Amino acid sequence: MNLFDCMNLGATCKTLYGANLIAEWRANCSYPLFMVRKDSNGTYELLDPFENISHPISAFDDSPTYLSTFECCQDGWLVLRSNKDYLRFLNPFTRKKIDDCPPCLIPFAGCGISGCPTSDFEIVGIFGYKEVYIAHFEASESEWTWDEMEFNSDTDIPFYPNHRSSPRYHKNAFYFIGMHGCLGVYKFNQGKLTWHVYESPLSDDDASCIDSCYLVELDGELASVFIGDMGGWVRVFKFDTLDKCWLELDTLGDYVIFVSRASCFSVKSKKSEIKNRIYLPRRMDNEIVFYSLDTRMYHTASNTKSMYNFYGMKAQSSCCWVY
């Protein structure tokens, strides 16, 4: 039984049986689902990227205007930011909610979380332009703190926060991808913070025409996905944490990647027909679009259309992958 059958059963019988089926499905799920906001009333849609089937999800509470934007996702939990600058944690599978995070009055360019909100966790948000600030909150604390990252214009690499990608927590540090592809690394340990910026793997010409860029954990390592203007090119790199440099990848091997502003995931696929793909936060004819590193083209689930760029596609603004 797939997730959507479980949801339909749960909506019909109104018992814990349907909820238990959803929890069981979630525990055995091997790939993310795409969640997109359908309207201003707080109605969402959950889509299977492979089967091209969807299921509506009603508002999480009686105040749908409270929910504004997807910030990030971790262990099946969504972090949403309201128009009142509150962060709320929501689980679309169990419909549980957590509202313990104090407001942060700073407009983040991106926000990331270190773990499940039901345990000890950290949240960071980045903002600023030439002067970079990072807001930091720990579950054990009662308020946010924020610090300006040190920058020496003579020796340091400039970092410009990117509104199109949220930071990723990887090996006890938060990683940020900048507007031109630079990588910022932030660590906060026992009251001491460190911040370091590494060069972009892109040439100046490519860096000046990025449509979108994402960070994702790929086979235990940090990787980046860069997409050129109107989808004209796609490049994937892996960050070598030992030599502190980027290595370009021509293939994902057995992996498939799912990217969006709020969340990015990779999974090892057992099905050869879906390997070496990057699923995007875009749709064409109501189907989710993916980029194939085999064909170097964009396709839809039905494989009825193949495209070299984004023309004819619809970008999904309020969306994320849930896993």
C-alpha positions in Angstrom: 0.0 0.0 0.0 1.4 3.4 -1.0 1.3 6.6 1.1 -1.7 8.0 -0.7 -3.8 4.8 -0.1 -2.8 5.1 3.6 -3.9 8.8 3.7 -7.2 8.0 2.0 -7.9 5.2 4.4 -7.0 7.4 7.4 -9.3 10.1 6.1 -12.1 7.6 5.6 -12.0 5.5 8.8 -11.0 8.3 11.2 -9.2 5.9 13.4 -5.6 5.4 14.5 -5.4 2.6 11.9 -4.8 5.0 9.0 -2.3 7.0 11.0 -0.4 3.9 11.9 -0.3 2.9 8.3 1.2 6.3 7.4 3.8 6.0 10.2 4.7 2.5 8.9 5.0 3.7 5.3 7.1 6.7 6.5 9.5 4.3 8.3 10.0 2.2 5.2 10.0 5.1 2.7 13.1 5.1 0.4 12.7 8.4 -1.4 11.4 12.0 -0.6 8.0 13.3 -1.6 7.4 16.8 -3.1 5.3 19.1 -1.0 3.9 22.3 -2.5 1.5 24.9 -1.2 -1.6 25.1 -3.4 -3.4 28.2 -2.1 -3.5 31.0 0.6 -5.9 28.9 2.8 -3.1 26.6 3.8 -3.9 23.7 1.6 -0.9 21.6 0.4 -0.3 18.9 -2.1 2.0 16.0 -1.7 3.4 14.5 -4.9 5.2 11.2 -5.7 8.0 12.2 -8.1 8.1 8.8 -9.8 4.4 7.7 -10.0 3.0 11.2 -10.9 0.3 10.9 -8.3 -0.6 13.4 -5.6 -2.6 13.8 -2.4 -4.1 17.0 -0.9 -3.2 17.9 2.7 -5.5 20.3 4.5 -4.4 23.1 6.7 -2.4 22.2 9.8 -4.4 24.4 12.1 -7.2 27.0 12.2 -4.8 29.8 11.3 -3.4 29.0 7.8 -2.2 32.6 7.4 0.2 31.8 10.2 2.1 29.6 7.8 4.3 31.5 5.4 7.4 29.9 3.9 9.2 26.6 4.0 12.6 27.2 5.6 14.1 23.7 5.8 13.2 20.0 6.5 14.9 17.5 8.8 13.8 13.9 9.6 10.3 14.4 8.2 9.8 17.7 10.1 9.2 21.0 8.3 10.4 24.3 9.6 8.1 27.1 8.5 8.5 30.8 9.0 5.4 32.9 9.7 4.8 36.5 8.6 5.2 37.3 12.3 8.8 35.9 12.3 8.0 32.8 14.3 9.4 29.4 13.3 7.1 26.5 13.6 7.9 22.8 13.4 5.3 20.6 11.6 5.3 17.0 10.6 3.0 16.4 7.6 2.9 12.7 8.2 1.9 12.6 11.9 0.4 16.2 11.9 2.3 17.0 15.1 3.3 20.6 15.8 6.0 22.2 18.0 5.8 25.9 18.7 8.6 26.4 21.3 11.0 28.4 19.2 11.1 32.1 20.1 10.7 34.7 17.3 13.7 36.0 15.4 13.1 39.4 13.9 15.8 39.1 11.3 14.9 38.3 7.6 17.0 35.2 6.9 18.4 34.6 3.5 18.4 30.9 4.5 17.8 28.8 7.6 19.1 25.4 8.6 18.5 22.9 11.4 20.9 20.3 12.8 18.5 17.6 13.8 15.0 16.5 14.7 13.1 19.3 16.7 12.0 16.6 19.3 15.6 16.3 20.4 18.6 18.6 21.1 19.1 20.7 18.0 20.6 23.9 16.6 19.1 26.4 14.1 21.1 29.0 12.2 20.0 31.7 9.9 22.2 33.8 7.6 21.6 37.4 6.6 23.4 40.5 5.4 25.2 41.4 2.1 28.9 42.2 2.3 28.7 42.0 6.1 27.6 38.5 6.9 25.6 37.9 10.1 24.5 34.5 11.5 21.7 34.0 14.0 22.0 31.0 16.2 19.5 29.2 18.4 19.9 26.1 20.6 17.1 24.0 22.0 18.5 24.5 25.5 18.4 28.3 25.2 15.5 30.7 25.5 16.5 33.3 22.8 18.5 33.8 19.7 22.0 35.2 19.4 23.7 36.7 16.4 27.2 37.5 15.4 28.9 39.3 12.6 31.4 37.1 10.7 34.9 38.5 10.6 36.0 39.7 7.1 39.3 41.1 5.9 38.9 42.6 2.5 42.6 42.2 1.7 42.8 38.5 2.4 39.4 36.9 2.8 37.0 35.6 0.1 33.8 37.7 0.0 30.6 35.8 0.7 27.2 37.0 -0.4 24.3 35.1 1.2 22.1 33.2 -1.2 18.3 33.5 -0.9 17.7 30.5 -3.1 19.3 27.8 -1.0 19.1 27.0 2.7 22.2 25.8 4.6 23.0 22.2 5.2 24.2 20.6 8.5 27.0 18.2 7.7 29.6 16.6 10.1 29.0 19.1 13.0 29.0 22.2 10.9 26.6 24.3 8.9 27.5 24.9 5.2 26.2 27.8 3.2 26.4 28.2 -0.6 26.9 31.8 -1.7 25.4 33.7 -4.6 28.4 33.0 -6.8 29.1 29.5 -5.5 31.5 30.2 -2.6 31.1 27.9 0.3 30.8 29.3 3.9 31.4 26.9 6.8 30.1 27.9 10.3 30.8 26.0 13.5 29.6 26.9 17.0 31.0 24.9 19.9 30.8 25.7 23.6 30.3 29.4 22.9 33.1 29.6 20.3 32.3 30.2 16.7 34.4 29.8 13.5 33.7 31.0 10.0 35.6 30.1 6.9 34.9 30.7 3.2 36.2 28.6 0.3 36.4 29.5 -3.4 33.6 28.8 -5.9 34.3 25.9 -8.3 32.8 27.9 -11.1 34.5 30.2 -13.6 33.7 33.9 -13.3 31.5 33.6 -16.4 29.4 30.7 -15.0 29.3 32.2 -11.6 27.8 35.4 -13.0 24.8 33.6 -14.6 23.7 31.1 -11.9 19.9 30.4 -11.9 20.0 28.4 -8.7 22.5 26.4 -6.6 22.0 23.8 -3.9 23.9 21.9 -1.2 23.2 18.2 -0.6 24.7 15.3 1.2 25.8 12.7 -1.4 27.1 9.3 -0.3 28.2 10.8 3.0 30.0 13.8 1.4 28.9 17.3 0.7 28.0 18.1 -2.9 26.7 21.1 -4.8 24.4 21.4 -7.7 24.7 24.5 -9.9 22.1 25.4 -12.6 22.8 28.0 -15.2 20.5 30.8 -16.5 17.2 29.3 -17.6 18.6 25.9 -17.0 21.1 26.2 -19.8 23.6 24.0 -18.0 23.9 21.8 -14.9 27.1 21.0 -13.0 27.6 18.9 -9.9 30.6 19.1 -7.6 31.8 17.2 -4.5 33.7 19.0 -1.7 36.9 17.3 -0.7 37.0 18.0 3.1 40.6 16.9 3.3 42.1 19.1 0.5 39.4 21.8 0.9 38.6 21.9 -2.8 35.8 21.0 -5.2 35.8 18.0 -7.6 33.4 17.9 -10.5 31.2 14.9 -11.0 30.1 13.6 -14.4 27.8 11.0 -12.9 25.9 10.4 -9.7 26.3 6.6 -10.0 23.5 4.8 -8.3 22.2 8.0 -6.6 19.3 10.3 -7.4 19.2 13.9 -6.0 16.1 16.0 -5.0 16.7 19.7 -4.8 14.6 22.8 -3.6 15.4 26.0 -1.8 14.3 24.6 1.6 15.5 21.0 1.4 17.8 18.8 -0.7 18.3 15.0 -0.4 20.0 12.2 -2.2 19.1 8.5 -2.1 20.7 5.4 -3.5 18.3 3.8 -5.9 17.8 0.2 -6.6 16.0 0.9 -9.8 18.3 1.6 -12.8 15.8 3.7 -14.6 15.8 6.4 -12.0 19.5 6.6 -11.2 21.7 9.5 -12.1 18.9 12.1 -12.0 18.3 15.4 -10.3 14.7 16.1 -9.4 13.8 19.8 -9.5 11.2 22.1 -7.9 9.6 22.6 -11.3 6.7 21.1 -13.1 5.6 20.8 -16.7 2.0 19.8 -17.6 1.6 19.1 -13.8 4.5 16.6 -13.8 7.7 17.0 -11.8 10.7 17.7 -13.9 14.1 16.0 -13.5 17.5 16.5 -15.1 19.2 13.4 -16.4 23.0 13.3 -16.3 22.8 10.5 -18.9 21.0 12.5 -21.5 22.0 16.0 -20.3 18.4 17.0 -20.8 15.3 17.7 -18.7 12.4 15.1 -18.7 9.1 14.5 -16.9 7.9 11.3 -15.2 6.0 10.1 -18.2 9.1 10.8 -20.4 6.8 12.3 -23.1 8.9 15.5 -23.3 12.6 16.3 -23.3 13.9 19.8 -22.9 17.3 21.5 -23.0 16.2 24.4 -20.7 13.5 25.7 -18.4 11.2 27.2 -21.1 7.7 25.9 -20.7 8.3 24.8 -17.1 6.6 26.3 -14.0 8.8 27.0 -10.9 7.2 26.1 -7.6 7.8 28.9 -5.2 6.5 27.6 -1.9 7.6 24.0 -1.8 10.1 21.5 -0.4 11.1 17.8 -0.5 10.0 15.9 2.6 12.0 12.9 3.8 
